[in-house]
Amino acid sequence: MKNISIYNLKCLATVFTVAILFMGCGDNYERVGEEAVKPIFPQGVAQNFTLTYTETEKEMSSEDLTGSKIIAILTSPITEDFDNQNFKFRTFPKGLKVDFFDEKNQKSVITADYGIVYSQTNLIDLQGNVVIESHDGKKLETPQLFYDRTNNWIFTEEVFTYTNPEDGTVMDGEGMDFNKDFSFFNAHKTYGLMTIKEKD
């Protein structure tokens, strides 16, 4: 009887010791920096991507033969779709080009080295050598630019160079916002050499 009690105590002590070892082997290391960020993966990847945005003047039925008007064509070597995340977005890691067409079918072009389209907020973030060339020759160059699709508003807080061949002006500055057709342009801060053509 005494041997059974000692055996039970030894078994109980062994189980207790193993349990303590397992509890003591928990990972309490607090990860910081890049190590703390959980990797995310796209739900889809498309190469040689082309997306055409169209609109119609009136609502179409399933048998309607009236055409639609092209308002923009987006092309990119590759795009990654992250619609599987809580905050949905799409990236263009190797750059993108967007051809915009106005009411008179005149084309303006935007290019950038990298782009992110945030689906839920209708915001586009363009980064790296962002260039906008309008149909009438106006040109804007900046390292980063945001486009609010809901309000048709474009803005940046970065440095920029704006060239307007109509007025013969070149403007350098930092921070600006404007509407899609450059009819309203607000530069927050200008500096450097600015050439302004005087009216006759």
C-alpha positions as CSV (number, residue, x, y, z in Angstrom):
1,M,0.0,0.0,0.0
2,K,2.9,2.3,0.9
3,N,4.5,1.4,-2.5
4,I,1.3,2.4,-4.4
5,S,1.1,5.7,-2.6
6,I,4.7,6.5,-3.4
7,Y,4.2,5.4,-7.1
8,N,1.1,7.7,-7.3
9,L,3.0,10.6,-5.8
10,K,5.8,10.0,-8.3
11,C,3.4,9.9,-11.2
12,L,1.6,13.0,-10.0
13,A,5.0,14.8,-9.5
14,T,6.0,13.8,-13.1
15,V,2.8,15.1,-14.6
16,F,3.0,18.3,-12.6
17,T,6.7,18.8,-13.7
18,V,5.9,18.2,-17.4
19,A,2.9,20.6,-17.2
20,I,5.2,23.3,-15.7
21,L,7.7,22.7,-18.5
22,F,5.1,23.1,-21.2
23,M,3.7,26.3,-19.6
24,G,7.2,27.7,-19.2
25,C,7.9,27.2,-22.9
26,G,5.3,29.7,-24.1
27,D,6.3,32.4,-26.5
28,N,6.2,35.7,-24.6
29,Y,8.6,37.5,-26.9
30,E,7.1,40.8,-28.0
31,R,7.7,41.4,-31.7
32,V,8.4,44.9,-33.0
33,G,9.1,46.5,-36.3
34,E,8.8,44.4,-39.5
35,E,8.7,41.2,-37.5
36,A,5.4,42.3,-35.8
37,V,3.6,42.9,-39.2
38,K,1.7,39.8,-40.3
39,P,2.2,39.1,-44.0
40,I,-0.8,39.5,-46.2
41,F,-1.3,38.0,-49.6
42,P,-3.4,39.1,-52.6
43,Q,-6.5,37.2,-53.6
44,G,-5.6,37.7,-57.2
45,V,-2.7,38.9,-59.4
46,A,-3.2,40.0,-63.1
47,Q,-0.4,40.7,-65.6
48,N,-0.6,43.0,-68.6
49,F,-3.7,44.6,-66.9
50,T,-6.0,46.9,-68.9
51,L,-9.2,48.3,-67.4
52,T,-11.5,50.5,-69.4
53,Y,-13.9,52.9,-67.5
54,T,-17.1,53.7,-69.4
55,E,-20.3,55.7,-68.7
56,T,-23.6,56.2,-70.4
57,E,-25.8,59.3,-70.6
58,K,-28.8,57.3,-69.5
59,E,-29.5,54.0,-67.8
60,M,-29.3,51.1,-70.2
61,S,-31.6,48.1,-70.3
62,S,-30.5,44.6,-71.2
63,E,-31.6,45.0,-74.9
64,D,-30.4,48.6,-75.3
65,L,-28.1,49.1,-78.3
66,T,-26.9,52.7,-77.4
67,G,-23.2,52.9,-76.9
68,S,-21.2,54.0,-73.9
69,K,-18.5,56.6,-73.7
70,I,-14.9,55.7,-72.6
71,I,-13.8,58.0,-69.8
72,A,-10.5,56.4,-68.8
73,I,-8.2,53.5,-69.7
74,L,-5.9,52.2,-67.0
75,T,-2.9,50.0,-68.0
76,S,-0.3,48.3,-65.8
77,P,2.3,45.5,-66.2
78,I,0.9,43.9,-63.0
79,T,-1.8,44.5,-60.4
80,E,-2.5,42.8,-57.0
81,D,-6.0,42.6,-55.7
82,F,-6.3,42.7,-51.9
83,D,-10.2,42.7,-51.7
84,N,-9.8,39.8,-49.2
85,Q,-8.7,42.3,-46.5
86,N,-11.0,44.2,-44.1
87,F,-9.8,47.4,-45.7
88,K,-9.9,46.6,-49.4
89,F,-7.3,47.9,-51.9
90,R,-5.5,47.2,-55.1
91,T,-1.8,47.8,-55.8
92,F,0.2,48.5,-59.0
93,P,3.7,47.6,-57.9
94,K,5.4,48.1,-61.3
95,G,3.7,51.4,-62.1
96,L,0.6,52.4,-64.1
97,K,-0.6,54.7,-66.8
98,V,-4.1,56.2,-67.0
99,D,-5.5,57.9,-70.2
100,F,-8.4,60.3,-69.3
101,F,-10.9,61.6,-71.8
102,D,-13.0,64.7,-71.3
103,E,-16.4,65.6,-72.7
104,K,-14.8,66.6,-76.1
105,N,-12.9,63.3,-76.1
106,Q,-9.5,65.0,-75.5
107,K,-7.0,62.8,-73.8
108,S,-4.9,63.6,-70.7
109,V,-2.3,61.1,-69.3
110,I,-1.1,60.2,-65.8
111,T,1.9,58.0,-65.2
112,A,3.4,56.8,-61.9
113,D,6.0,54.2,-60.7
114,Y,3.6,52.8,-58.1
115,G,-0.1,53.1,-57.3
116,I,-2.7,52.0,-54.7
117,V,-6.5,52.2,-55.2
118,Y,-8.5,52.2,-52.0
119,S,-11.9,50.7,-53.0
120,Q,-13.8,51.7,-49.9
121,T,-12.7,55.4,-49.8
122,N,-12.5,56.0,-53.6
123,L,-8.9,57.4,-53.0
124,I,-6.0,56.7,-55.4
125,D,-2.4,57.2,-54.1
126,L,0.2,57.6,-56.8
127,Q,3.9,57.4,-55.9
128,G,7.2,57.9,-57.6
129,N,7.8,60.1,-60.7
130,V,4.1,61.1,-60.9
131,V,3.5,63.0,-64.2
132,I,0.2,64.5,-65.4
133,E,0.1,65.8,-69.0
134,S,-3.2,67.5,-70.0
135,H,-4.5,67.5,-73.6
136,D,-3.5,71.2,-73.9
137,G,0.2,70.6,-72.9
138,K,0.0,71.5,-69.2
139,K,2.3,69.3,-67.1
140,L,2.6,68.5,-63.4
141,E,5.5,66.6,-61.9
142,T,5.6,65.4,-58.3
143,P,6.8,62.4,-56.2
144,Q,3.4,61.7,-54.8
145,L,-0.2,62.6,-55.7
146,F,-3.6,61.7,-54.3
147,Y,-6.8,61.6,-56.4
148,D,-10.2,61.7,-54.7
149,R,-12.6,60.1,-57.2
150,T,-15.7,61.0,-55.3
151,N,-15.0,64.7,-55.5
152,N,-12.9,64.7,-58.6
153,W,-10.2,66.5,-56.6
154,I,-6.4,66.0,-56.9
155,F,-3.9,67.1,-54.2
156,T,-0.4,66.6,-52.8
157,E,1.8,68.0,-49.9
158,E,5.0,67.1,-51.8
159,V,7.2,69.4,-54.0
160,F,6.0,69.9,-57.5
161,T,6.8,71.5,-60.9
162,Y,3.9,72.8,-62.9
163,T,4.5,73.9,-66.5
164,N,1.8,75.8,-68.4
165,P,2.8,76.4,-72.1
166,E,-0.3,78.6,-72.7
167,D,1.0,81.2,-70.3
168,G,4.6,80.4,-70.8
169,T,5.0,79.8,-67.0
170,V,7.0,77.3,-64.9
171,M,6.1,77.1,-61.2
172,D,8.0,75.2,-58.5
173,G,6.3,74.8,-55.1
174,E,5.3,72.5,-52.2
175,G,1.7,71.4,-51.6
176,M,-1.2,72.0,-54.0
177,D,-4.7,70.9,-54.9
178,F,-6.7,71.3,-58.1
179,N,-9.7,69.9,-60.0
180,K,-9.4,67.3,-62.8
181,D,-9.3,69.7,-65.7
182,F,-6.9,72.2,-64.1
183,S,-9.5,75.0,-64.3
184,F,-9.0,75.6,-60.5
185,F,-5.4,75.4,-59.2
186,N,-4.3,76.3,-55.7
187,A,-0.5,76.2,-54.9
188,H,0.1,76.2,-51.1
189,K,3.7,77.4,-51.3
190,T,5.8,78.5,-54.3
191,Y,9.5,79.2,-54.5
192,G,12.5,79.2,-56.8
193,L,12.4,80.6,-60.3
194,M,9.0,81.4,-61.6
195,T,8.4,82.8,-65.1
196,I,5.2,84.6,-65.6
197,K,4.0,85.9,-68.9
198,E,2.4,89.3,-68.7
199,K,-0.8,90.2,-70.5
200,D,-0.5,92.6,-73.4
